[in-house]
Structures are given as structure tokens and as C-alpha cells.
Amino acid sequence: MATYKGIKGVTIQTLDSDPVEDKGTFSTGGDLNSGRSLAAAGDKTAGLGFGGYDGPPNARIDLTEKYDGTSWSEVNELNAGRYGMVGFGTQTAAIGAGGYASPPTPTPHRTQDVESWNGTNWTEVAELNSDMRSGTGFGTATAGYVIGGVRGGSVSDAVESWNGSSWTETTEINTARAGAAGAGITTAGLIFGGSTPTITGITESWNGSAWTETSDMPTAADSVFGGGTSTLAAAAGGSVPSKITTLQLWDGSNWTTNPTGLAGQRSSGGTNASPTQGNLLVTGGTGPGPTNYNPTATEELSFPEPTAAILTEGDMFLSGAGTKLKVFGKAAGIPSATFSSAASMSTNRNFGGSAGLSADDNMRFGGFNTPGPTTDNTEIYNGTSWTEVNELNTSRAIGAGWGTTTASVGAGGFIPPSTNPLAVESWNGTSWSEVNEINNTHYTAGRGGVTQTAAIIFGGSNTTNTELWDGTSFTEVNNLNTAGGYISSFGTSTSAIAGNRYRPGTSPAYNTNEVESWDGTSWTEVNEMNTARAEMQGFGASGDSGVIAGGSPNGSAVVANAEFWNGTSFTELADLSTARANCDQSPSAASGMVAGGNTPGGKQVVAEEWNADNTLSTVTVS
């Protein structure tokens, strides 16, 4: 019998303890005594929280609490209650600047007031040069910055420098904003996120004399909890505008989305500028409401120790006593990733065709568009932007597509006002050419296929017809058990899933829940989805592993639900950022793309990437 060593030339290593993932993890800390949206200074071992509001009714609070790494205790209060302050410094030496103050401050109650904390008491010090609320900042009690915010009723690009005794206006940021977060010191800083008033992910770095725009956050967010340095920073939670749990990490050049985030959805009401990425303290803020509008929960961010053994994708080892074989990779387990924003397409469309191998190697062609009725446009995505390439020979919508960005097929579809084409076109990386037709009308059909030379097309037009493509021609094979169109699907010619479908003439026509599995020969009914709907997006490279997202329960409303199929049953995943139906399909459950589609506002150009996280799974137990 062949052995692993005989095949690979090496043996599988046995480890006393499992390596760990190189990711941030939040743990639960002690609760605040008073839940509120507050400003903060310090870190998870020695933190300070002050001011805030406990809305509604949005009362300004002068309360101050300090954190010892385990619990919060109340200490001396601010001289004036307010919220929307900028806070920075440490537990023993901090600054609280600006904010919304309580009456009798003149309407709209923004203030220039600044207070300094010495570890025991707050003392009023020199005022800002202009009233400000919802800004950000970073630094120490003797050298820091207050940046942006709302000043004079508008978002501002103003920056003021603090030297321990007075404020001086200095170089403005490039993008005026409020609700941003900050990290760093006066000679090397960073600001990110906020609203302009449009929610933004713009990031700017500071070198002591000038601001430079750098890479944007993957998920644009307002009112994030942030902290760290100019080279290692963290942004947690925020509003998009709904509250999120996402943790985004900065490495000095780029942001990445951490596999896990906060336990609870929330956004920050003030700056929480922890001095290091790994000591971020998230507390208070504003929850999704109404029962947790002002959470008291505290969460502490940590990372593996510098000496820890780190997992890398593809690792395989025997764990413990050598009885468990474990593998670390994207194909293991239920994906825990979230959908993140991608660049928008050039052409709005729904019911287009698609091909590609991953989220950053994707293709869209045809579809209904505005002004329409259909488009022959073809676009390719490279992970950063979409590029228009040569068009289809025949403009069409609701056809099927499969293959890669250099070798793909577009089959069938609909040509208004009433033509249902049998035409098939093949893409060679440069242009489209017509090839052998399908045998039956298949518009709104499902499909499975990850190469140009092997695929399956099924259903559509309220039929059960199924055909296999061998790279040259189509052959009719065993039919679906249940007819329908607008079928969500994924897989290959030998292993595929036909998800929920639209069944005209039945009641309800859209809100059906029938799923079938193809084994290369015949279709078998399998477990249903958790949420019945049609017009969904499906992606997966086999019938044993795939994701279905979005859709419509009735032909007009749209949903953001996403579900994962593990070969036996469906499990709910994180939702799409934009609820939609009739979007295009992609091939991989580990890395896929949702692009275009239909919302109540019309046909879309918006795209979202899905990149599943690596998971450590036990392969065998002996």
C-alpha cells in the first residue's frame, strides 16, 4: 500500500499542541457601570472612559470610569457633561476635547471646551480654536491632535495640535469627515473611516508634517472603534449604516478583514484610541437598539503570542498523541467570512451571465440593464477594478454562463420582446464566437461548470430539461424532478445543486423550497433551504459545498440572506451588505463574487466579494 511518505517524500509531523491562527480575537471584559456612547483613553489593561450620552433621551453625562483589566470603577467626574468628544492619552494622563455640551451652551451645543485628566481630577485647560464634535485624534496628554469632526455645522478638514498648554491649527486632512477613528502619535499617525457625510473607508497617514491618502478600508464604516499605531492599527464595529461587528486590521500598507469580529454589533460615540493594535479596548457605544441601545459590554482584543506556532493554509499534522489528522484550509468546515465591498461594474445589470475562478478573477456578460432592455456588455474583474472587453455577438439576458475569464461559455437566454435563443457563444479570452446550440429553450436556467469544456444546464422556462456540455455539443440527460426557472445553482457536470426555483401557475410561485442534487446521472431531492425564495445567487465548485445568497420571496421584495450547503444541509451565513435578487453566479464556495442584480431602486452595478476563512478541521480520528 502506498504511504504518504512514499508519495510526498516526507512524513506528517506530530505536534504536542495545535498551532493557532494568526488573527485577532475579542474576549469578554467587565461591564461598564453606566452604558453609554463615550470617549476613551488608555487600553485593555488600564483604560479610561468618560462623558457620553445614554440616549434616548440623549442626556449628556459627566461620568468617568477607569478599567483595571477586569472591572470598571467610577472616579471623579468631568466638569461638564458632554458627548461626541475626542479622547486620547492614558488612564493617568488624558485629554477630553470638544463635543456636545449640555445647555445652557448655546444651540447647537457644540463646544470648544477641553479638559485634562491627571489620574485623579479633570481640569479645564485651553479651548480649541473652534467648536467641534464627533472628531477623532491621537497622542498623549502633552502632545496630540484633534482632527476633523463637525465644526460650524459642517464636516471639517481642520486639524489642531496640542502641546500641553495650547492649541495650534496645522495641516488639514485631505478628506473632511466626522466619525473617523485615529491611531498613532504626533509624528506618525493614521485616521480612517467616518462620514463625509457619505460613509467612507478612506485612510490617511500622517508623517509629522503632511497627510497622505493610502489604501481604503475593505468595509467603509462610520463611528468605528479604533486604535494602534501608524503601522499596526485596528478598526472594530461601526455603522454602514447598520451596526456591524467587523474587525479590520492595518499592517502599515493595507487593510484586511479579520476572520472574527466583535460579539455584539455596535458603533462608537467617541474616540477609543488604544496605543497598540493588540490592546484595543471596545466598550459602550451605540448598539442596534432598542433593548441594547447603550451596551455596557466590554470586549478586549488580543493576538497570538510572538512565540506561538502559526497556522498557514495547507498545513497538515497529527495532533496530540498522533490520533487525529488535522488540516488547515478554506475548504474545511462552514465558511465564517463576510461579504465585503468590491469595485462597482461599469454597466448596471441583472440576470447576466458569469464565469471565473475566484472573487478576484471574475467575469460578467449580458443581462437586462437600464436603459436596456438588454446589454451585450462584457466586463472582467481582477480583484481591484472592472475592465470592459469585447461584447457578446447577441445581446441577451437570463442565460447561463460557466468557465474562466480566459475560456468560458454563455448559453441560451432571452432576447426581448419574445425570443428565447438556443444560441451559444464561446469566449477565448479576447472575443466571443458562436458554437453549437443547446437542444432546448433554457432561459432562467440553472447551471454547473468551472471549465469551458464540461458543464450542465437545467430547468428554466418552467421546464425540467437537463443537458450536458462536453466542450463541443449538448446532450440531453435525465430531467429535474420539479420544473421551474430562476434557479439558484452551483457545481459541475458531475456534481451539482439545483436550488429553489420560480414555478408559475403554482401558489406560492416564488416562495417555493425545492432543492435537488445531481450525481452525474440523475437528480435527487435533498434538504430544503432555511428561507424559501427564488432569483438567488449561487456559487460553489461542487454539489457538496456551495453558497446561495440574496433572492426574492415574492418577485418584488429582496433579501440579503446567505446560506451554505455542506452536502447534506443548509446553514445560515452572514448576510449580503446589499439585499438583491437576480444577480450573477460564481464558481467557488471559498471565493466568489456577487455582482449587479435588482433592488427596489433598480438594476445595480454594486459588487461584493466573498472570501471564506481558513478553518482547522479534523480529517480522521483513529
Secondary structure, 3 states (H helix, E strand, C coil): CCCHHHHHCCCCCEECCCCECCCCEEEECCCCCCCCEEEEEECCCCEEEEEEECCCCCCECCCEEEECCCCEEEECCCCCCEECCEEEECCCCEEEECCEECCCCCCCCEECCEEEECCCCEEEECCCCCCEECCEEEECCCCEEEECCEECCEECCCEEEECCCCEEEECCCCCCCECCEEEEECCEEEEECCECCCECCCEEEECCCCEEECCCCCCCCECCEEEECCCCEEEECCECCCECCCEEEECCCCEEECCCCCCCCCECCCCECECCHHHCEEECCECCCCCCCCCCCEEEEECCCCCCCECCCCCEEEECCCCEEEEEECCCCCCCCCEEEECCCCCCEECCEEEEEECCEEEEECCECCCCCECCCEEEECCCCEEEECCCCCCCECCEEEECCCCEEEECCEECCCECCCCEEEECCCCEEEECCCCCCCCCCEEEEEECCEEEEECCCCECCEEEECCCCEEEECCCCCCEECCCEEECCCCEEECCCECCCCCCCCCCCCEEEECCCCEEEECCCCCCCECCEEEEEECCEEEEECCECCCCCCCCCEEEECCCCEEEECCCCCCCECCCCECCCCEEEEECCEECCEEECCEEEEECCCEEEEEEEC
